[in-house]
Amino acid sequence: MNIIGHKKIFLLFSLILTLLSIVSIVAFGFHQGIDFKGGTLWQLKISEERQSFKEIDDFLKENIKNVGEVRLSYNQSENIFIARFGVASEAEHQEFLKLVLSKYPTAKELSFESIGPSVGEKLRKNAMIAIGLVLVGISLFIAFAFRKTSRPISSWKYGWVTLLTLFHDIVIPAGLLAYLGYLGKVEIDSNFVVALLVVMGFSVHDTIVIFDRIRENLFHSRGKSDFAEIINTSVNQTVARSINTSLTLILVLLALFFFGPITLKYFILTLLVGVTTGAYSSIFVASPLLLIWQNLKKSA
């Protein structure tokens, strides 16, 4: 494959997706879950027959008071009702549970989480710091690992290219979640941050493999081959491995997305989109960026 020859098409496609994702994040923001803004998440399994979602929703909204708006969702496959509302004390929790059991005696409480707004604020700040530190740390590690590769471009430029591709890989799923939050009130929580960190780890693994092959081919060519030719050869030598590795994970994530628990649906979706964009960027973005940077240096 002449990947380098068609680099403008691949990079333009990535640029469009990245810009759309940034616009989505800026325009819609994130619909934050209780992890980040505080509140309560209550999961119940109600097995009484002939009870519609509307009936249970109306019952909870009428009886759960003084804790803000109650929003209810339903996992039909597992018959689980998920209620979200403001911060509730343990006394209020027991009162709400007693009311539910009086109406639905066979109801089972699966979980009850209540987080204060100050804790949520701290978690949100820590999440942003974690993502920033991982981005910088990975880039510095790449620059250090390639410190003996100074020609035709410096080692620190490998680190910068890695940073750009990682940003590309996390901003696209983040933009999608922002848009879904605008459409259907999809919330982001600590699982979203974990998914982004996993995406970065998986993406950088593929990028390092390709960069390492470029470094190896540079050493063997000893300046006899053109840099563009070396990059194209290196990508072609590793593309099958990258695609096969990514495809294996994507198939597993697809199965989990369609048949897994609803509580992890958007965690898995973030991974699925991030892994896909990570596989794409490792092959079609990272290596062409190296060549563009080298061409800019030559023309300067």
TORKOL-4160 file (C-alpha; in steps of 0.2 Angstrom, whole numbers, padded with zeros to 4 digits, m for minus):
300
<pt num="1" X="0000" Y="0000" Z="0000"/>
<pt num="2" X="0006" Y="0017" Z="m0004"/>
<pt num="3" X="0001" Y="0025" Z="0012"/>
<pt num="4" X="0013" Y="0040" Z="0011"/>
<pt num="5" X="0007" Y="0043" Z="m0007"/>
<pt num="6" X="m0011" Y="0046" Z="m0001"/>
<pt num="7" X="m0006" Y="0054" Z="0016"/>
<pt num="8" X="m0016" Y="0070" Z="0012"/>
<pt num="9" X="m0032" Y="0061" Z="0011"/>
<pt num="10" X="m0029" Y="0051" Z="0027"/>
<pt num="11" X="m0024" Y="0067" Z="0036"/>
<pt num="12" X="m0038" Y="0077" Z="0030"/>
<pt num="13" X="m0051" Y="0064" Z="0035"/>
<pt num="14" X="m0043" Y="0064" Z="0053"/>
<pt num="15" X="m0043" Y="0083" Z="0053"/>
<pt num="16" X="m0061" Y="0084" Z="0049"/>
<pt num="17" X="m0066" Y="0071" Z="0063"/>
<pt num="18" X="m0055" Y="0080" Z="0075"/>
<pt num="19" X="m0062" Y="0097" Z="0072"/>
<pt num="20" X="m0080" Y="0090" Z="0072"/>
<pt num="21" X="m0076" Y="0082" Z="0089"/>
<pt num="22" X="m0069" Y="0098" Z="0096"/>
<pt num="23" X="m0084" Y="0108" Z="0090"/>
<pt num="24" X="m0095" Y="0095" Z="0098"/>
<pt num="25" X="m0086" Y="0097" Z="0115"/>
<pt num="26" X="m0086" Y="0116" Z="0115"/>
<pt num="27" X="m0104" Y="0117" Z="0109"/>
<pt num="28" X="m0113" Y="0104" Z="0119"/>
<pt num="29" X="m0101" Y="0101" Z="0133"/>
<pt num="30" X="m0102" Y="0085" Z="0144"/>
<pt num="31" X="m0117" Y="0078" Z="0153"/>
<pt num="32" X="m0108" Y="0074" Z="0169"/>
<pt num="33" X="m0113" Y="0059" Z="0180"/>
<pt num="34" X="m0114" Y="0059" Z="0199"/>
<pt num="35" X="m0095" Y="0055" Z="0199"/>
<pt num="36" X="m0091" Y="0072" Z="0194"/>
<pt num="37" X="m0106" Y="0083" Z="0199"/>
<pt num="38" X="m0112" Y="0074" Z="0214"/>
<pt num="39" X="m0129" Y="0065" Z="0216"/>
<pt num="40" X="m0136" Y="0048" Z="0219"/>
<pt num="41" X="m0137" Y="0032" Z="0208"/>
<pt num="42" X="m0150" Y="0019" Z="0214"/>
<pt num="43" X="m0152" Y="0002" Z="0205"/>
<pt num="44" X="m0167" Y="m0008" Z="0208"/>
<pt num="45" X="m0174" Y="m0024" Z="0201"/>
<pt num="46" X="m0193" Y="m0025" Z="0201"/>
<pt num="47" X="m0200" Y="m0041" Z="0196"/>
<pt num="48" X="m0219" Y="m0038" Z="0198"/>
<pt num="49" X="m0228" Y="m0042" Z="0183"/>
<pt num="50" X="m0239" Y="m0029" Z="0173"/>
<pt num="51" X="m0229" Y="m0015" Z="0179"/>
<pt num="52" X="m0225" Y="m0002" Z="0165"/>
<pt num="53" X="m0210" Y="0009" Z="0165"/>
<pt num="54" X="m0221" Y="0024" Z="0166"/>
<pt num="55" X="m0230" Y="0018" Z="0182"/>
<pt num="56" X="m0214" Y="0015" Z="0191"/>
<pt num="57" X="m0207" Y="0032" Z="0185"/>
<pt num="58" X="m0223" Y="0041" Z="0191"/>
<pt num="59" X="m0222" Y="0032" Z="0208"/>
<pt num="60" X="m0204" Y="0037" Z="0211"/>
<pt num="61" X="m0206" Y="0055" Z="0206"/>
<pt num="62" X="m0221" Y="0056" Z="0217"/>
<pt num="63" X="m0213" Y="0048" Z="0233"/>
<pt num="64" X="m0194" Y="0053" Z="0231"/>
<pt num="65" X="m0194" Y="0071" Z="0237"/>
<pt num="66" X="m0182" Y="0084" Z="0243"/>
<pt num="67" X="m0168" Y="0077" Z="0232"/>
<pt num="68" X="m0171" Y="0086" Z="0216"/>
<pt num="69" X="m0177" Y="0079" Z="0199"/>
<pt num="70" X="m0179" Y="0060" Z="0198"/>
<pt num="71" X="m0174" Y="0053" Z="0181"/>
<pt num="72" X="m0177" Y="0034" Z="0178"/>
<pt num="73" X="m0170" Y="0023" Z="0165"/>
<pt num="74" X="m0173" Y="0004" Z="0162"/>
<pt num="75" X="m0162" Y="m0011" Z="0157"/>
<pt num="76" X="m0175" Y="m0022" Z="0149"/>
<pt num="77" X="m0164" Y="m0037" Z="0147"/>
<pt num="78" X="m0160" Y="m0038" Z="0165"/>
<pt num="79" X="m0176" Y="m0030" Z="0172"/>
<pt num="80" X="m0166" Y="m0016" Z="0181"/>
<pt num="81" X="m0172" Y="0001" Z="0185"/>
<pt num="82" X="m0159" Y="0015" Z="0187"/>
<pt num="83" X="m0164" Y="0030" Z="0196"/>
<pt num="84" X="m0154" Y="0046" Z="0197"/>
<pt num="85" X="m0157" Y="0061" Z="0208"/>
<pt num="86" X="m0148" Y="0073" Z="0220"/>
<pt num="87" X="m0138" Y="0069" Z="0235"/>
<pt num="88" X="m0147" Y="0059" Z="0248"/>
<pt num="89" X="m0143" Y="0054" Z="0266"/>
<pt num="90" X="m0143" Y="0037" Z="0273"/>
<pt num="91" X="m0159" Y="0041" Z="0282"/>
<pt num="92" X="m0167" Y="0046" Z="0266"/>
<pt num="93" X="m0161" Y="0031" Z="0257"/>
<pt num="94" X="m0169" Y="0020" Z="0270"/>
<pt num="95" X="m0185" Y="0029" Z="0269"/>
<pt num="96" X="m0185" Y="0028" Z="0250"/>
<pt num="97" X="m0182" Y="0009" Z="0250"/>
<pt num="98" X="m0196" Y="0007" Z="0263"/>
<pt num="99" X="m0208" Y="0016" Z="0251"/>
<pt num="100" X="m0203" Y="0005" Z="0236"/>
<pt num="101" X="m0204" Y="m0011" Z="0246"/>
<pt num="102" X="m0222" Y="m0006" Z="0252"/>
<pt num="103" X="m0227" Y="m0004" Z="0234"/>
<pt num="104" X="m0217" Y="m0018" Z="0226"/>
<pt num="105" X="m0213" Y="m0031" Z="0240"/>
<pt num="106" X="m0202" Y="m0042" Z="0229"/>
<pt num="107" X="m0191" Y="m0027" Z="0223"/>
<pt num="108" X="m0172" Y="m0030" Z="0226"/>
<pt num="109" X="m0160" Y="m0016" Z="0229"/>
<pt num="110" X="m0144" Y="m0019" Z="0219"/>
<pt num="111" X="m0134" Y="m0003" Z="0223"/>
<pt num="112" X="m0136" Y="0014" Z="0231"/>
<pt num="113" X="m0122" Y="0027" Z="0228"/>
<pt num="114" X="m0123" Y="0045" Z="0234"/>
<pt num="115" X="m0108" Y="0057" Z="0231"/>
<pt num="116" X="m0107" Y="0075" Z="0237"/>
<pt num="117" X="m0103" Y="0089" Z="0225"/>
<pt num="118" X="m0087" Y="0093" Z="0233"/>
<pt num="119" X="m0081" Y="0075" Z="0231"/>
<pt num="120" X="m0087" Y="0076" Z="0213"/>
<pt num="121" X="m0077" Y="0092" Z="0209"/>
<pt num="122" X="m0061" Y="0084" Z="0216"/>
<pt num="123" X="m0064" Y="0068" Z="0205"/>
<pt num="124" X="m0066" Y="0079" Z="0190"/>
<pt num="125" X="m0050" Y="0088" Z="0193"/>
<pt num="126" X="m0041" Y="0072" Z="0197"/>
<pt num="127" X="m0047" Y="0065" Z="0181"/>
<pt num="128" X="m0041" Y="0079" Z="0170"/>
<pt num="129" X="m0024" Y="0079" Z="0179"/>
<pt num="130" X="m0023" Y="0060" Z="0176"/>
<pt num="131" X="m0026" Y="0062" Z="0157"/>
<pt num="132" X="m0014" Y="0077" Z="0155"/>
<pt num="133" X="0000" Y="0068" Z="0165"/>
<pt num="134" X="m0002" Y="0052" Z="0154"/>
<pt num="135" X="m0002" Y="0062" Z="0138"/>
<pt num="136" X="0014" Y="0071" Z="0143"/>
<pt num="137" X="0022" Y="0056" Z="0151"/>
<pt num="138" X="0020" Y="0045" Z="0136"/>
<pt num="139" X="0027" Y="0058" Z="0124"/>
<pt num="140" X="0042" Y="0061" Z="0135"/>
<pt num="141" X="0045" Y="0042" Z="0136"/>
<pt num="142" X="0044" Y="0040" Z="0117"/>
<pt num="143" X="0056" Y="0055" Z="0115"/>
<pt num="144" X="0068" Y="0046" Z="0127"/>
<pt num="145" X="0066" Y="0029" Z="0119"/>
<pt num="146" X="0071" Y="0036" Z="0102"/>
<pt num="147" X="0085" Y="0047" Z="0109"/>
<pt num="148" X="0098" Y="0039" Z="0098"/>
<pt num="149" X="0087" Y="0042" Z="0082"/>
<pt num="150" X="0092" Y="0059" Z="0077"/>
<pt num="151" X="0092" Y="0058" Z="0058"/>
<pt num="152" X="0083" Y="0063" Z="0048"/>
<pt num="153" X="0072" Y="0070" Z="0062"/>
<pt num="154" X="0076" Y="0073" Z="0080"/>
<pt num="155" X="0070" Y="0060" Z="0094"/>
<pt num="156" X="0059" Y="0073" Z="0102"/>
<pt num="157" X="0048" Y="0075" Z="0086"/>
<pt num="158" X="0043" Y="0057" Z="0088"/>
<pt num="159" X="0036" Y="0062" Z="0105"/>
<pt num="160" X="0027" Y="0077" Z="0098"/>
<pt num="161" X="0019" Y="0066" Z="0084"/>
<pt num="162" X="0014" Y="0053" Z="0097"/>
<pt num="163" X="0006" Y="0067" Z="0108"/>
<pt num="164" X="m0004" Y="0073" Z="0092"/>
<pt num="165" X="m0010" Y="0056" Z="0088"/>
<pt num="166" X="m0015" Y="0052" Z="0106"/>
<pt num="167" X="m0025" Y="0069" Z="0106"/>
<pt num="168" X="m0033" Y="0063" Z="0090"/>
<pt num="169" X="m0038" Y="0046" Z="0098"/>
<pt num="170" X="m0046" Y="0053" Z="0113"/>
<pt num="171" X="m0054" Y="0068" Z="0107"/>
<pt num="172" X="m0065" Y="0059" Z="0094"/>
<pt num="173" X="m0073" Y="0047" Z="0106"/>
<pt num="174" X="m0075" Y="0062" Z="0118"/>
<pt num="175" X="m0084" Y="0072" Z="0105"/>
<pt num="176" X="m0095" Y="0058" Z="0101"/>
<pt num="177" X="m0100" Y="0056" Z="0120"/>
<pt num="178" X="m0103" Y="0075" Z="0121"/>
<pt num="179" X="m0115" Y="0074" Z="0106"/>
<pt num="180" X="m0124" Y="0059" Z="0113"/>
<pt num="181" X="m0125" Y="0068" Z="0129"/>
<pt num="182" X="m0134" Y="0082" Z="0120"/>
<pt num="183" X="m0146" Y="0070" Z="0111"/>
<pt num="184" X="m0150" Y="0058" Z="0125"/>
<pt num="185" X="m0143" Y="0064" Z="0141"/>
<pt num="186" X="m0129" Y="0051" Z="0141"/>
<pt num="187" X="m0118" Y="0054" Z="0156"/>
<pt num="188" X="m0099" Y="0053" Z="0158"/>
<pt num="189" X="m0092" Y="0046" Z="0174"/>
<pt num="190" X="m0076" Y="0039" Z="0180"/>
<pt num="191" X="m0078" Y="0025" Z="0168"/>
<pt num="192" X="m0076" Y="0037" Z="0154"/>
<pt num="193" X="m0059" Y="0043" Z="0160"/>
<pt num="194" X="m0054" Y="0025" Z="0162"/>
<pt num="195" X="m0059" Y="0021" Z="0144"/>
<pt num="196" X="m0049" Y="0036" Z="0138"/>
<pt num="197" X="m0033" Y="0030" Z="0147"/>
<pt num="198" X="m0035" Y="0013" Z="0140"/>
<pt num="199" X="m0037" Y="0020" Z="0123"/>
<pt num="200" X="m0021" Y="0030" Z="0125"/>
<pt num="201" X="m0011" Y="0014" Z="0131"/>
<pt num="202" X="m0018" Y="0004" Z="0117"/>
<pt num="203" X="m0015" Y="0017" Z="0103"/>
<pt num="204" X="0003" Y="0021" Z="0109"/>
<pt num="205" X="0007" Y="0003" Z="0108"/>
<pt num="206" X="0003" Y="0002" Z="0090"/>
<pt num="207" X="0012" Y="0018" Z="0086"/>
<pt num="208" X="0028" Y="0012" Z="0095"/>
<pt num="209" X="0029" Y="m0004" Z="0085"/>
<pt num="210" X="0028" Y="0006" Z="0069"/>
<pt num="211" X="0041" Y="0019" Z="0075"/>
<pt num="212" X="0052" Y="0006" Z="0080"/>
<pt num="213" X="0052" Y="m0002" Z="0063"/>
<pt num="214" X="0055" Y="0015" Z="0055"/>
<pt num="215" X="0070" Y="0016" Z="0067"/>
<pt num="216" X="0077" Y="m0001" Z="0062"/>
<pt num="217" X="0075" Y="0002" Z="0044"/>
<pt num="218" X="0084" Y="0019" Z="0045"/>
<pt num="219" X="0098" Y="0010" Z="0053"/>
<pt num="220" X="0099" Y="m0003" Z="0040"/>
<pt num="221" X="0097" Y="0009" Z="0025"/>
<pt num="222" X="0112" Y="0020" Z="0032"/>
<pt num="223" X="0105" Y="0035" Z="0022"/>
<pt num="224" X="0104" Y="0026" Z="0006"/>
<pt num="225" X="0085" Y="0026" Z="0005"/>
<pt num="226" X="0073" Y="0040" Z="0005"/>
<pt num="227" X="0064" Y="0044" Z="0021"/>
<pt num="228" X="0047" Y="0043" Z="0013"/>
<pt num="229" X="0051" Y="0026" Z="0006"/>
<pt num="230" X="0057" Y="0020" Z="0023"/>
<pt num="231" X="0041" Y="0025" Z="0032"/>
<pt num="232" X="0030" Y="0017" Z="0018"/>
<pt num="233" X="0040" Y="0001" Z="0019"/>
<pt num="234" X="0039" Y="0001" Z="0038"/>
<pt num="235" X="0021" Y="0004" Z="0039"/>
<pt num="236" X="0018" Y="m0010" Z="0026"/>
<pt num="237" X="0028" Y="m0022" Z="0036"/>
<pt num="238" X="0018" Y="m0019" Z="0052"/>
<pt num="239" X="0001" Y="m0015" Z="0045"/>
<pt num="240" X="m0006" Y="m0033" Z="0046"/>
<pt num="241" X="m0001" Y="m0035" Z="0064"/>
<pt num="242" X="m0008" Y="m0019" Z="0069"/>
<pt num="243" X="m0025" Y="m0022" Z="0060"/>
<pt num="244" X="m0026" Y="m0040" Z="0067"/>
<pt num="245" X="m0023" Y="m0035" Z="0084"/>
<pt num="246" X="m0035" Y="m0021" Z="0084"/>
<pt num="247" X="m0048" Y="m0031" Z="0075"/>
<pt num="248" X="m0047" Y="m0045" Z="0088"/>
<pt num="249" X="m0051" Y="m0032" Z="0102"/>
<pt num="250" X="m0064" Y="m0023" Z="0091"/>
<pt num="251" X="m0074" Y="m0039" Z="0089"/>
<pt num="252" X="m0074" Y="m0042" Z="0108"/>
<pt num="253" X="m0080" Y="m0025" Z="0111"/>
<pt num="254" X="m0094" Y="m0026" Z="0098"/>
<pt num="255" X="m0100" Y="m0042" Z="0107"/>
<pt num="256" X="m0099" Y="m0033" Z="0124"/>
<pt num="257" X="m0108" Y="m0018" Z="0117"/>
<pt num="258" X="m0123" Y="m0027" Z="0110"/>
<pt num="259" X="m0124" Y="m0041" Z="0123"/>
<pt num="260" X="m0115" Y="m0034" Z="0139"/>
<pt num="261" X="m0123" Y="m0025" Z="0154"/>
<pt num="262" X="m0132" Y="m0009" Z="0150"/>
<pt num="263" X="m0122" Y="0000" Z="0164"/>
<pt num="264" X="m0106" Y="m0002" Z="0154"/>
<pt num="265" X="m0113" Y="0002" Z="0137"/>
<pt num="266" X="m0105" Y="0019" Z="0135"/>
<pt num="267" X="m0089" Y="0014" Z="0143"/>
<pt num="268" X="m0088" Y="0000" Z="0130"/>
<pt num="269" X="m0093" Y="0012" Z="0116"/>
<pt num="270" X="m0079" Y="0024" Z="0121"/>
<pt num="271" X="m0067" Y="0010" Z="0120"/>
<pt num="272" X="m0074" Y="0004" Z="0103"/>
<pt num="273" X="m0072" Y="0021" Z="0095"/>
<pt num="274" X="m0056" Y="0025" Z="0103"/>
<pt num="275" X="m0047" Y="0008" Z="0098"/>
<pt num="276" X="m0054" Y="0010" Z="0080"/>
<pt num="277" X="m0047" Y="0028" Z="0079"/>
<pt num="278" X="m0031" Y="0023" Z="0088"/>
<pt num="279" X="m0028" Y="0009" Z="0075"/>
<pt num="280" X="m0031" Y="0021" Z="0061"/>
<pt num="281" X="m0020" Y="0035" Z="0068"/>
<pt num="282" X="m0005" Y="0023" Z="0071"/>
<pt num="283" X="m0005" Y="0018" Z="0053"/>
<pt num="284" X="m0012" Y="0033" Z="0043"/>
<pt num="285" X="m0008" Y="0048" Z="0054"/>
<pt num="286" X="0007" Y="0046" Z="0065"/>
<pt num="287" X="0020" Y="0040" Z="0051"/>
<pt num="288" X="0014" Y="0053" Z="0038"/>
<pt num="289" X="0016" Y="0067" Z="0051"/>
<pt num="290" X="0034" Y="0062" Z="0053"/>
<pt num="291" X="0037" Y="0064" Z="0035"/>
<pt num="292" X="0028" Y="0081" Z="0034"/>
<pt num="293" X="0038" Y="0087" Z="0049"/>
<pt num="294" X="0054" Y="0082" Z="0040"/>
<pt num="295" X="0049" Y="0090" Z="0024"/>
<pt num="296" X="0045" Y="0106" Z="0034"/>
<pt num="297" X="0063" Y="0106" Z="0041"/>
<pt num="298" X="0070" Y="0104" Z="0023"/>
<pt num="299" X="0060" Y="0118" Z="0016"/>
<pt num="300" X="0064" Y="0130" Z="0031"/>
